[in-house]
């Protein structure tokens, strides 16, 4: 219940900004920079939006004459492919997916895999992506056999 109240509080904080500026995933994150932002003070969030690093990343992410709905769909597809590739890489290297829950590895991957955005937990990846990776490889083997 405490986590649920915190989640609602963070959603309320992020709602004070233009839609998509911040998102909530256990903490409040800048959607552009994909870093946690101190939500306790509105001034801290406002300051983050004015920092040169944020402004540079935002400028790089500006769409080139693409509607927001098309951009969102494209970003969702890119994210799905990136998560699929991540699960495929871990399984092909015989690495357990729960290694992704290691805080150091988790933050490193979120920083360096920009197309993934906020990295989901290993149970979610195991339930959503692992069957897709398995089915893809089964289909590949069947195609080679026939």
Buried (B, 14 or more C-beta within 10 A) or exposed (E): EEEEEBBEEBEEBBEEBEEEBBBBBEBBBBBBBBBBBEBEEEEEBEEBBEEEEBEEBBEEEEEEEEEEEEBEEEBEEBBBEBBBBBBBEBBEEEEEBEEBBEEEEBEEBBEEBBEBBBBBBBEEBBEBBBEBBEEEEEEEEEEEEE
